[in-house]
Amino acid sequence: MFPYELEMERLDGSKESLGDRRGDVLLVVNVASQCGLTPQYEGLVSLHHKYQDQGFTVLGFPCNQFGEQEPGSSEEIATFCSTTYGVDFPMFAKIEVNGENRHPLYQILTGVEDGENAAGDIQWNFEKFVVSRDGSVIRRFRPMVTPEDSELVGAIEELLAK
């Protein structure tokens, strides 16, 4: 189950309870600003805008564990995301998604299997998790699956229809 009890720090330093997202369909993504996959921000923004009025939210979690591709400060990340891609979905302070300092959120998410029945460590930037309105982590999509992918969009639309 999704850890609604966790309080997270946003890029602007404010705190947000994940419980504030209870009842929404969520797409949780570990992100980076200097990655070959960074243009996926464009698709994430598009998804967020298309479905936000139906109770859908993208949650972005910057991580610097993959090739040090998120080296900036929270302010630098926020500026890059907003000016380059128009990111207006919730973005949180940098966290670790793998290893002994793995954030509690990702301790739960990494237990979810992908489409090939493989759970475990996050492979790279832009790994995606779809969470239902009741907090069940429904699907895991590896980094190369784009936000426009029909399977990913279908999973979101199916949950929004419920």
C-alpha positions in Angstrom: 0.0 0.0 0.0 1.0 3.6 -0.7 2.6 5.2 2.4 0.1 8.1 2.9 1.5 8.6 6.4 4.8 10.0 5.0 5.5 13.7 5.1 7.7 14.8 2.2 9.8 18.0 1.6 8.9 19.9 -1.6 11.5 21.6 -3.7 10.5 24.9 -2.1 11.2 23.5 1.3 7.6 23.3 2.4 6.3 20.0 3.8 3.5 17.9 2.2 1.8 14.9 3.6 1.3 12.1 1.0 -2.0 11.7 2.7 -3.1 14.9 0.9 -3.1 12.8 -2.2 -5.4 10.1 -0.9 -8.2 9.5 -3.4 -6.1 10.5 -6.4 -4.7 8.2 -9.0 -0.9 8.9 -8.9 2.1 8.4 -11.1 5.2 8.4 -9.0 8.4 9.0 -10.9 12.1 9.4 -10.0 13.5 12.2 -12.2 16.7 13.8 -13.2 17.6 17.0 -15.1 20.7 15.9 -17.0 19.6 12.5 -18.3 19.0 11.3 -21.8 15.5 10.5 -20.6 14.9 14.0 -19.2 12.7 14.9 -22.2 10.1 12.6 -20.6 9.2 15.6 -18.5 7.3 16.9 -21.5 5.0 13.8 -21.5 4.6 13.8 -17.8 3.4 17.4 -17.9 1.0 16.5 -20.7 -0.4 13.5 -18.7 -0.8 15.7 -15.6 -2.6 18.4 -17.5 -4.9 15.9 -19.4 -6.1 14.1 -16.4 -5.7 16.4 -13.3 -9.3 17.4 -13.4 -10.2 13.7 -13.0 -8.2 13.3 -9.9 -4.8 12.4 -11.3 -1.4 13.7 -10.1 2.2 13.1 -11.2 4.6 13.2 -8.3 8.3 13.8 -9.2 11.1 12.7 -6.9 14.6 13.9 -8.1 17.4 11.5 -7.5 21.1 11.8 -8.1 22.0 8.1 -7.8 22.2 7.4 -11.5 25.3 8.9 -13.2 25.0 12.0 -10.9 22.4 13.3 -13.4 20.6 15.4 -10.8 23.4 17.4 -9.2 21.6 20.7 -8.6 20.1 22.2 -5.5 16.4 22.2 -5.0 16.2 25.8 -6.3 18.2 24.8 -9.5 16.0 21.8 -10.1 12.8 23.8 -9.7 14.1 26.5 -12.1 15.2 24.0 -14.7 11.9 22.0 -14.6 9.6 25.1 -14.7 11.5 27.0 -17.4 12.6 24.1 -19.6 9.5 21.9 -19.4 6.8 23.9 -17.7 6.6 21.4 -14.8 3.7 22.3 -12.5 3.0 18.9 -10.9 4.3 18.4 -7.4 8.1 18.1 -7.2 9.9 17.0 -4.1 13.4 17.4 -2.6 16.0 14.9 -3.7 15.9 11.4 -2.3 17.7 8.1 -2.6 15.7 5.4 -4.3 18.2 2.5 -3.9 20.8 1.4 -1.4 21.0 1.6 2.4 19.6 5.2 2.5 16.7 4.3 0.2 13.7 6.6 1.2 10.8 4.8 2.9 8.6 5.6 -0.1 10.9 3.6 -2.3 11.3 0.8 0.2 7.6 0.1 -0.6 7.7 0.9 -4.3 10.7 -1.3 -5.1 8.8 -4.3 -3.8 6.4 -4.0 -6.7 7.0 -6.1 -9.8 7.2 -4.8 -13.3 5.5 -6.4 -16.3 8.1 -9.2 -16.4 7.6 -10.1 -12.7 10.8 -8.4 -11.6 10.8 -6.3 -8.4 13.9 -4.8 -6.7 16.1 -1.8 -7.3 15.2 1.1 -9.5 17.0 0.7 -12.8 17.5 4.3 -13.8 15.9 7.7 -13.9 12.2 7.9 -14.9 11.0 4.6 -13.5 7.2 5.0 -13.0 4.7 3.6 -10.5 0.9 3.8 -11.0 -1.1 4.1 -7.7 -4.9 3.6 -7.5 -7.2 5.9 -5.6 -7.3 3.4 -2.7 -3.5 3.4 -2.4 -2.7 0.1 -4.2 0.5 0.3 -6.2 -1.0 -1.2 -9.4 1.8 -1.1 -12.1 5.5 -0.5 -12.4 7.0 0.8 -15.7 10.7 0.8 -16.3 12.5 3.9 -17.4 12.3 3.4 -21.2 8.5 3.3 -21.1 7.5 6.8 -22.0 4.6 8.7 -20.5 2.8 8.5 -23.9 3.1 4.6 -23.9 -0.4 3.1 -24.5 0.0 0.6 -21.7 0.9 3.3 -19.2 -1.9 5.7 -20.4 -4.3 2.7 -20.4 -3.5 1.8 -16.8 -4.1 5.4 -15.7 -7.4 5.7 -17.7 -8.7 2.4 -16.3 -8.1 3.6 -12.7 -9.7 7.0 -13.4 -12.8 5.3 -14.8 -13.4 3.5 -11.5 
